[in-house]
Amino acid sequence: MPSRWGLHEMPEDGGEGKESGEKPAVFISYASQDAAIANAVVEALERGGVGCWIAPRDVTLGAFYADEIIHAIDVAKASVLILSKNAAASQHVLREVERAYSKRHPVISLRIDQSALPAGLEYFLNTSQWLDASGGEVSRSIPRLIAAVRVAIQTPAVTPEVALTPRSPALSLSARSWNRTAIVMASLSVLAVTGFAIDRLWSSSRRTAPISAPTAAVAIPAPAPAASAISERSIAVLPFLDMSEKKDQEYFSDGMSEELIDMLTRIPDLRVPARTSSFYFKDKPTTIPDIAKALNVFYVLEGSVRKAGGAIRVTAQLIRADNGYHIWSETYDRKLDDVFKVQDEIGAAVVEKLKLSLASASFGSYVGTQNVEAYNRYLQARSIYEHYSGEPELRIAIAYLRQALDADPTYANAWALLSNSLSTLVEEGYESADKMGDEPRRAAERAITVGPQVADGYVALARILIVSQWDLTGAGALIRQALRLDDRNQWALSWAATLAAMKGEFDKSLEFVHRSIVSDPVNPYRTLDLAEISYYAGKYSDAVAAQRRVRDLNPGDPWNQCAIGRDLQALGNSGGALEEIERVSDTDMRETCLWRVIADDALGRKADADAALAKLSKQHAKDGPCDIARVYASRGQLDQAFSWLDQARRVRDYQLLWIRVDPIFAQVRSDPRFSVLLRKMNLPD
């Protein structure tokens, strides 16, 4: 089927849907989301004696997909287009229609909805026949479609002597709609999307990200600040498509992409956007040039994976983003046990085509295991951890990780992810720290023991030292080691920035943040790092600007509105702060946001402020004592502030680690009791 990335699925029957040499009369063009309708159209046409060519049924096993498609369009007498919002958003459908147009073949469109068309597609269809089935009664339009096709294929096609120059016009934003995989912020934190480490823990345990996608058209995010010219030594690896029959191997195709990202990242002077930025565009109707512009890359690597039993088929394509030229493509039909070799071969081919030197690179896939069963279970666990929404998913991920480690006890990546998963159980409140004991720490230490060259083990252990033990010195040493092993590790950079900011070393902290944004430009959590550290550094206007970019990248996050309110309040704009907080979608957060209390106080609305504080104190005394302390500190009521700060210390409220730099605690820091509190927390004065 036509895919989001311009590929077709591998045929379930090995591509033997047509007899050898048979030339179908009609080529079927459609977006993969409309497969059911496309297949029904084919069935009706072929019952009526009209031969059709449709992917994946008619793709020849082992053939290059693009060649197959072009040949099928060229030999067909006409094309039938299933015209929908999905087709309008597909660059692959556009190219198919353009190819048919260049051959002057009739294109009969069966329009199944009334979505606006991008200018490029509308241009090629302006003289074609349209059948309107947008009322939802496609079956009633089939007889008219068959009649139109029969007329079209009886008309001799005229092929021009010179075909049109291929173009890839951008889609009109008004025609775009997108389905977005939910990005879930874990409670107590913004979790690292890749699941290797906790991202940060600035948010309280009640803050979660939106799980619904906006329905309006969404603009492509502007690229993060970068060099003015895009270097040819830059490549983005897009998520490979799952072409399996049951569409249940996405974890495996995603894993293939992630391993390729990891491999290519280790080549000196080659810029490779991190996983979160490359995966940001997954399932969004976005063009390759748009993606490349947002990620500031010259090349794009895309592909697909089909895994069935003990066999895999992997297809990869290297594309030059500015002109859409395919630099290289290859299809690998292998045994599943050869998956690691396939990754090596793809990486080596990319290196060769980009004319990169490997003299100083340690190249070759490193997945931490050569045991396919362990690797498969690890990928399943990682996929679940990245998208979990509650305790059951976390426990399933942990079960998969234990199976992976039973198969290969020396699998460092699995030990690191197990540590993070166990830590998350405790931080989310799904398991008591006493019951969990030292298991998360033992798993992290085991990761370091069996894989001393794997940065994620050090990051996992640092997370425990920071969040559970408040050992910032020991954590700092671990993060430095992680960065020595992998100076582009996103989670190490994020924690390095956090630790520096907590000590008031803001220039150093922002340097780490900017390094992470360069390699992960559209990851909302990297920009959130920038926003939060800008706030603690007293750069409130910068914090507001960064938070607004976070909103563009991850629309609907309720904490984002609270944070903008906080930053506006710090700028003295109490009215603007309340306006932002009133837009918070989460009722509890909106009504108990501490910045609502502070803004109401600043505006002289004491009754409203007291009511909000009472609700905050009642509902979040256990999971948000530091927030309550902030309110009393802002009021200058230091006795109450210290009382809540001591409560925060007893329950290990992570927010308390910011006390040395949090602007709202300025008066607290001038009180003699502050030094006593720091000693109890084992923090230097």
Residue pairs with C-beta under 8 A, 6 or more apart in sequence:
1 8
1 9
1 30
1 32
1 35
1 38
1 55
1 56
2 8
2 29
2 30
2 31
2 32
2 55
2 90
2 92
2 93
2 96
3 9
3 32
3 92
3 241
3 243
3 304
4 32
4 90
4 241
4 282
4 283
4 285
5 238
5 241
5 302
5 303
5 304
6 91
6 92
6 95
6 288
6 302
7 65
7 92
7 241
7 243
7 302
7 303
7 304
7 315
7 317
8 55
8 56
8 59
8 65
8 68
8 69
9 32
9 55
9 56
9 59
9 241
9 243
9 304
9 306
10 56
10 59
10 61
10 243
10 304
10 306
10 313
11 17
11 55
11 56
11 57
11 58
11 59
11 61
12 56
12 57
12 245
13 57
14 61
15 56
15 57
15 58
15 59
15 60
15 61
15 63
16 61
17 54
17 57
17 58
18 24
18 51
18 53
18 58
22 51
23 51
23 75
23 76
24 51
24 52
24 53
24 58
24 72
24 75
24 76
25 50
25 51
25 52
25 76
25 77
25 78
25 149
25 153
26 45
26 50
26 51
26 52
26 53
26 76
26 77
26 78
26 79
26 80
26 149
26 153
27 52
27 53
27 72
27 73
27 76
27 78
27 79
27 80
27 96
27 100
28 38
28 41
28 42
28 52
28 53
28 54
28 79
28 80
28 82
29 79
29 80
29 81
29 82
29 87
29 93
29 96
29 97
29 100
30 37
30 38
30 81
30 82
30 87
30 93
31 82
31 84
31 86
31 87
31 89
31 90
31 92
31 93
32 86
33 84
33 86
34 82
34 84
34 86
34 87
34 112
37 82
37 110
37 112
37 138
38 54
38 82
39 54
40 138
40 142
41 80
41 82
41 110
41 142
41 145
42 52
42 54
44 142
44 145
44 146
45 52
45 80
45 145
45 146
45 149
46 52
48 146
48 150
50 146
50 149
50 150
50 153
52 80
53 72
53 76
55 65
55 68
55 69
56 243
58 68
58 72
59 65
59 68
60 68
61 333
62 331
62 333
63 331
64 329
64 331
65 315
66 326
66 329
69 96
70 99
73 79
73 96
73 99
73 100
73 103
73 105
74 99
74 103
76 100
76 105
77 105
77 106
77 152
77 153
77 157
78 100
78 105
78 106
78 107
78 108
78 149
78 152
78 153
78 157
79 96
79 97
79 100
79 105
79 106
79 107
79 108
80 107
80 108
80 109
80 110
80 145
80 149
81 87
81 93
81 96
81 97
81 107
81 108
81 109
81 110
81 125
81 128
82 110
82 112
83 109
83 110
83 111
83 112
83 117
83 125
83 130
84 111
84 112
84 113
84 115
85 113
85 115
85 175
85 177
86 285
87 93
87 121
88 115
88 116
88 117
88 118
88 121
88 171
88 175
89 171
89 175
89 176
89 177
89 178
89 285
90 285
91 168
91 171
91 287
91 288
93 121
94 118
94 120
94 121
94 124
94 168
94 169
95 166
95 168
97 107
97 121
97 124
97 125
98 120
98 124
98 164
98 166
98 167
100 107
101 107
101 124
101 164
102 160
102 163
102 164
103 157
103 159
103 160
103 163
104 157
104 158
104 159
104 160
105 157
106 128
106 129
106 152
106 153
106 155
106 157
107 124
107 125
107 128
107 129
108 128
108 129
108 131
108 145
108 148
108 149
108 152
109 125
109 128
109 129
109 130
109 131
110 131
110 133
110 138
110 141
110 145
111 130
111 131
111 132
111 133
111 134
112 133
112 134
112 138
113 134
114 134
115 175
115 177
116 172
116 174
116 175
117 125
117 172
117 175
118 169
118 170
118 171
118 172
118 175
119 169
119 172
120 167
120 168
120 169
120 170
120 171
123 169
129 148
129 152
131 141
131 144
131 145
131 148
132 141
133 140
133 141
166 324
168 287
168 288
168 289
168 324
170 287
170 289
170 290
171 285
171 287
173 217
173 219
174 217
175 217
176 217
176 218
176 285
177 215
177 216
177 217
177 285
178 213
178 218
178 283
178 284
178 285
179 213
179 283
179 284
180 213
180 283
180 284
181 282
181 283
181 387
182 209
182 210
182 211
182 212
182 213
182 387
182 389
183 193
183 209
183 210
183 524
183 554
184 191
184 208
184 209
184 211
184 387
184 388
184 389
185 191
185 203
185 207
185 208
185 209
185 557
185 559
186 198
186 208
186 424
186 427
186 428
187 203
187 204
187 205
187 206
187 207
187 208
187 427
187 428
187 429
188 201
188 203
188 204
188 205
188 427
188 428
188 654
189 198
189 199
189 200
189 201
189 202
189 203
189 427
189 654
190 199
190 200
190 201
190 202
190 203
190 209
190 525
190 528
191 198
191 199
191 424
192 198
192 199
192 490
192 491
192 494
192 525
193 199
193 275
193 276
193 279
193 386
193 523
193 525
194 258
194 275
194 276
194 382
194 386
194 490
194 491
195 382
195 385
195 386
195 417
195 420
195 421
196 416
196 417
196 420
196 456
196 459
196 460
196 491
197 420
197 456
197 459
197 460
197 463
197 491
197 492
197 494
197 495
198 420
198 423
198 424
198 427
198 463
198 467
198 491
199 491
199 494
199 525
200 494
200 498
200 525
200 528
200 529
200 532
201 427
201 467
201 654
201 655
202 528
202 532
202 655
202 658
203 559
204 620
204 623
204 624
204 627
204 655
205 427
205 428
205 429
205 623
205 624
206 588
206 589
206 620
206 623
206 624
207 558
207 559
207 562
207 589
208 558
208 586
209 554
209 556
209 557
209 559
210 554
210 555
210 556
210 557
210 558
210 585
211 389
212 556
214 555
214 556
218 284
218 555
219 552
220 286
220 290
220 291
220 293
220 294
221 294
221 522
221 549
221 552
221 553
222 294
222 552
223 293
223 294
223 295
223 296
223 521
223 522
224 296
224 517
224 518
224 521
224 522
224 527
225 517
226 296
226 518
226 521
227 296
230 292
230 296
230 297
230 298
231 271
231 298
232 298
232 299
232 354
233 269
233 270
233 271
233 298
233 354
233 356
234 270
234 271
234 272
234 296
234 297
234 298
234 299
235 264
235 270
235 271
235 272
235 297
235 298
235 299
235 300
235 301
235 350
235 354
236 272
236 273
236 277
236 278
236 291
236 292
236 295
236 297
236 299
236 300
236 301
237 257
237 260
237 261
237 264
237 272
237 278
237 301
238 257
238 278
238 279
238 281
238 282
238 291
238 300
238 301
238 302
239 253
239 254
239 257
239 278
239 279
239 282
240 253
240 254
240 256
240 257
240 302
240 303
240 304
240 305
240 314
240 316
241 253
241 303
241 304
241 305
242 248
242 249
242 250
242 252
242 253
242 304
242 305
242 306
243 253
243 304
243 305
243 306
243 313
244 305
244 306
244 307
244 308
245 308
249 305
249 306
249 307
250 383
251 379
251 380
251 382
251 383
251 384
252 305
252 307
252 376
252 379
253 304
253 305
253 307
254 279
254 379
254 383
255 375
255 379
255 382
255 383
256 303
256 305
256 314
256 339
256 343
257 275
257 278
257 279
257 303
258 275
259 343
259 365
259 367
260 301
260 343
260 346
260 347
261 272
261 274
261 275
261 278
262 365
262 366
263 343
263 344
263 347
263 363
263 364
263 365
263 366
264 270
264 272
264 347
264 350
264 351
265 272
265 486
265 488
266 361
266 362
266 363
267 351
267 356
267 358
267 361
267 363
268 360
268 361
270 354
270 356
271 296
271 297
271 518
271 519
272 519
273 295
273 296
273 297
273 519
273 520
273 521
274 488
274 490
274 519
274 520
274 523
276 490
276 520
276 522
276 523
276 525
276 526
277 295
277 519
277 520
277 521
277 522
277 523
278 295
280 522
280 523
280 553
281 291
281 294
288 300
288 302
288 319
288 321
288 324
289 321
289 322
289 324
291 300
291 321
292 298
292 299
292 300
292 321
292 322
293 321
294 521
294 522
295 521
295 522
296 521
297 321
298 320
298 321
298 322
299 318
299 319
299 320
299 321
299 327
299 354
300 318
300 319
300 321
301 316
301 317
301 318
301 319
301 346
301 350
302 316
302 317
302 319
303 314
303 315
303 316
303 317
303 346
304 314
304 315
305 312
305 313
305 314
305 315
306 312
306 313
307 336
309 336
310 335
310 336
310 337
311 333
311 334
311 335
311 336
312 332
312 333
312 334
312 335
312 336
312 338
312 339
312 342
313 331
313 332
313 333
313 334
314 331
314 332
314 334
314 342
314 346
315 329
315 330
315 331
315 332
316 329
316 330
316 332
316 346
316 349
317 326
317 328
317 329
318 326
318 327
318 328
318 329
318 349
318 350
318 353
319 325
319 326
319 327
320 327
327 353
328 349
328 350
328 353
330 345
330 346
330 349
332 342
332 345
332 346
334 341
334 342
336 372
337 372
339 372
339 375
340 365
340 367
340 370
340 375
343 365
343 367
344 364
344 365
347 363
347 364
347 365
348 363
351 358
351 363
367 375
367 413
368 411
368 412
368 413
368 414
368 451
368 454
369 375
369 378
369 404
369 408
369 410
369 411
369 413
369 414
371 407
371 408
371 411
373 404
373 407
374 404
374 405
374 407
374 408
374 411
374 414
375 404
377 400
377 401
377 403
377 404
377 407
377 414
378 400
378 401
378 404
378 411
378 413
378 414
378 417
380 397
380 400
381 396
381 397
381 398
381 400
381 401
381 404
381 414
381 417
381 421
382 397
382 417
384 393
384 394
384 396
384 397
384 400
385 393
385 394
385 397
385 417
385 420
385 421
385 424
387 393
388 394
388 397
391 425
391 428
391 430
394 421
394 424
394 425
394 428
394 430
395 425
397 417
397 421
398 418
398 421
398 422
398 425
401 414
401 417
401 418
401 421
402 418
404 411
404 414
405 411
405 414
405 415
405 418
408 414
409 450
410 450
410 451
411 450
412 447
412 448
412 450
412 451
412 454
412 456
412 457
413 447
413 451
413 454
413 456
415 443
415 444
415 446
415 447
415 450
415 451
415 457
416 443
416 444
416 447
416 451
416 454
416 456
416 457
416 459
416 460
417 456
417 460
418 443
419 440
419 441
419 443
419 444
419 447
419 457
419 460
419 461
419 463
419 464
420 440
420 460
420 463
422 431
422 436
422 439
422 440
422 443
423 440
423 460
423 463
423 464
423 467
423 468
425 431
425 436
426 432
426 433
426 436
426 440
426 468
427 467
429 623
433 468
440 460
440 464
440 468
441 461
441 464
443 460
444 457
444 460
444 461
444 463
444 464
445 461
447 454
447 456
447 457
447 460
447 461
448 454
448 457
448 458
448 461
451 457
453 485
454 485
455 482
455 483
455 485
455 486
455 489
455 492
456 482
456 489
456 491
458 478
458 479
458 481
458 482
458 485
458 492
459 478
459 479
459 482
459 489
459 491
459 492
459 495
461 478
462 474
462 475
462 476
462 478
462 479
462 482
462 495
463 475
463 495
465 471
465 472
465 474
465 475
465 478
466 472
466 475
466 495
466 498
466 499
466 654
466 657
467 652
467 654
468 652
470 652
470 657
470 681
470 682
470 683
471 682
472 499
472 502
472 503
472 657
472 683
475 495
475 499
476 499
479 492
479 495
479 496
479 499
480 496
482 489
482 492
483 489
483 492
483 493
483 496
486 492
488 515
488 519
490 516
490 519
490 520
490 523
490 526
493 512
493 513
493 515
493 516
494 512
494 513
494 516
494 525
494 526
494 529
496 509
496 512
497 509
497 510
497 512
497 513
497 516
497 529
497 533
498 509
498 529
498 533
500 506
500 508
500 509
500 512
501 509
501 533
501 536
501 537
501 661
502 657
502 658
502 660
502 661
503 660
503 661
504 660
504 661
506 533
506 536
506 537
509 533
509 537
510 530
510 533
510 534
510 537
513 526
513 529
513 530
513 533
514 530
516 526
516 529
517 523
517 526
517 527
517 530
520 526
522 553
523 553
524 550
524 553
524 554
524 557
527 546
527 549
527 550
527 553
528 546
528 547
528 550
530 542
530 546
531 543
531 546
531 547
531 550
531 563
531 567
532 543
532 563
534 540
534 542
534 543
534 546
535 543
535 563
535 566
535 567
535 570
535 663
536 658
536 661
536 662
536 663
537 661
538 663
540 567
540 570
540 571
541 571
543 563
543 567
543 570
544 564
544 567
544 568
544 571
547 560
547 563
547 564
547 567
548 564
550 557
550 560
551 557
551 560
551 561
551 564
554 560
556 585
558 584
558 585
558 586
558 589
558 590
559 589
561 580
561 581
561 583
561 584
561 585
562 580
562 581
562 584
562 589
562 593
562 595
564 577
564 580
565 576
565 577
565 578
565 580
565 581
565 593
565 595
565 596
565 599
566 577
566 595
568 574
568 576
568 577
568 580
569 577
569 595
569 598
569 599
569 602
570 663
574 599
574 602
574 603
575 599
575 603
577 595
577 599
578 596
578 599
578 600
578 603
581 590
581 593
581 595
581 596
581 599
582 590
584 590
584 593
588 619
590 596
591 612
591 615
592 612
592 615
592 616
592 619
592 620
593 612
594 616
594 627
594 628
594 630
594 631
596 609
596 612
597 609
597 612
597 613
597 616
597 631
598 609
598 630
598 631
598 634
598 664
600 606
600 608
600 609
600 612
601 609
601 634
601 635
613 628
613 631
616 624
616 627
616 628
616 631
617 628
620 627
620 628
621 628
621 647
622 651
623 653
624 653
624 655
625 644
625 645
625 647
625 648
625 651
625 653
626 644
626 645
626 648
626 653
626 655
626 656
627 655
628 644
629 640
629 641
629 642
629 644
629 645
629 647
629 648
630 641
630 662
630 664
630 665
632 638
632 640
632 641
632 644
633 641
633 664
633 665
633 667
633 668
634 664
636 667
638 667
638 668
638 671
638 673
641 665
641 668
642 668
642 671
642 673
642 677
645 656
645 659
645 668
645 677
646 677
648 655
648 656
649 656
649 677
649 680
649 681
656 681
657 681
657 683
659 665
659 668
659 669
659 674
659 677
659 678
660 669
660 678
660 683
668 674
675 685
678 684
678 685
679 685
